[in-house]
């Protein structure tokens, strides 16, 4: 208890910016067969029987519906005018949401940016449901094309293909990641250089990726997993969980923010970390890591290098109860930044109940669980982005949408969707309560001519949008 009090006292003292966290190391036996950088997967035998809320109860559904209406919708007045700026009275106009302001993401660009029939079919369904995808750009990672495994030989073609696939399908594109100081992601050729030279190579790497992405990549995971990994200069001393002080994390993170924003000041840069809801890490709790995360953001803001968003991975240590998930979001909100759920998935291997994970009810339980997490995230006012990590979970073996896809489609394209036909009043106004996002507004004049235009109904816009159509009387 004394150590716990000392920890809390330390994280609230940003002047020192030093946090010492007591923890014990996992033994080699405990970590056998687990790749460095993926120790969080080592949860064999640690699955807990589910106790808590894993589905939307009636009370929880009412609470989330109220919150969604409050935070994701607004009252708007759309003023229709003709080419002479006169109001269009008594006109029937169709208003239909074409793109949510909220990011509905999927990370499957790398697996389906192909021309085979199955990939083309999946792409069509992805366009219908999602509006954001992730293009991967690991400096050196085993499961994905590395950018520069061999010094000086930078290979960017798959990264560029994933960007182009996203843009061609009308999706917002997020790059992942710019910086990741874990052994498996830093090329081994870097080891022969001094620390100052390594920092120079890191800078060149970050700047090159942003230039490669250009303005087609509007969001980036700026840094990956800094709460669990060593700083660049301490990479050789890595012993997971490697808990650095905030000052030490900022030896590479602070300059990386400046490099990124110098190259593209218009992009959204998020930090990205895991183990913030639950963790199986030895000697470190999720609550402690949430507190460190908030302290890190506050110190970055004090130094003038704050990111634009705070990212949380949500796939570690099994399924989360509603109470655990919301507590995580509430505590991270203390950082005062938009929250991105950057990597979420749900697997039957993590089935939290004391019954057969392959039983007849398990798939339905998983769908209800995913529906709950999506709903809780969308209902939370601080969340701006939600990415499901991986694409295979959404389709059957033929590329057709499965039950999970249809369940989430029911939310995003039905319950959280606006499509209405409204008749303009005596002042040419259409009054509507709508989800924030981009819309088609279409109508016909008295001669039967069709007109359409895109409009943006944005939060904080004042609620009044004027639309001038090329209609002459």
TAGI-V262154 format. One record per helix or strand of 3 or more residues. SS is the DSSP state (h for helix, s for strand). FROM is the first residue (numbers start at 1). TO is the last residue. Records with the same first field share a line. If there is no record, write none. Layout:
SS->FROM-TO / FROM-TO
This chain:
h->2-11 / 39-41 / 58-72 / 109-112 / 117-129 / 157-168 / 183-185 / 188-192 / 195-216 / 232-237 / 246-263 / 286-303 / 322-335 / 348-350 / 362-379 / 392-394 / 403-415
s->73-81 / 92-100 / 103-106 / 132-136 / 172-179 / 219-224 / 268-273 / 309-314 / 338-344 / 383-388 / 419-423 / 429-435 / 437-444 / 450-457 / 464-468
